[in-house]
Amino acid sequence: MLDYVALGILFFVGIVLFYGVIAIHDIPYEIAVHRNHPQQDAIHVAGWISLFTLHAIWPFLWIWATLYREDRGWGFSSPPAEDERLHALEQQLGDLQARLAQLEAMPAAEPVSELPRRED
């Protein structure tokens, strides 16, 4: 009787390990889907290939999936919205510098020696 219980436990552990490895290999793909990664299909295929390499490439898939974020892309360049804002600030700075130069070029007004007094 104990032989059958031991065999049942052995099968149960084998099945849990088999499906556990399959579930673990899919984690980078799930991260890629969550982050709307542009290469999520490639990450999914590479995850299946990592099963044959005993998950040797799996850490690299994890890194590949987590490098991309939809709000900032790969993180190596600034988003276009910041470029437009920077351009607007540069334009505003140029306008202010031109206005300051124009004000500095104007002749200085004569100082007022005494202000008129107000009589009540």
PECOR-V761368 format. One line per field, one symbol per residue. ss: DSSP state (h for helix, s for strand, l for the rest). phi: phi as a letter, one per 30 degrees, with the letter a starting at -180 (. if undefined). psi: psi as a letter, one per 30 degrees, with the letter a starting at -180 (. if undefined). A space follows every 10 residues. Layout:
# PECOR-V761368
ss=???
phi=???
psi=???
This chain:
# PECOR-V761368
ss=lhhhhhhhhh hhhhhhhhhh hhhhhlhhhh hhhhlllllh hhhhhhhhhh hhlllllhhh hhhhhhhlsl llsllllllh hhhhhhhhhh hhhhhhhhhh hhhhhlllll llllllllll
phi=.ddddddddd dddddddddd dddddcdedd ddddchddcd dddddddddd ddchidcddd dddddddcbd dbidicbdde dddddddddd dddddddddd dddddddddd dddbddcccc
psi=efeeeeeeee eeeeeeeefe eeeeffeeee eeeeghkfhe eeeeefeeef efghgefeee eeeeefekke fgbfgflkle eeeeeeeeee eeeeeeeeee eeeffkkkkk kkekkkkkk.
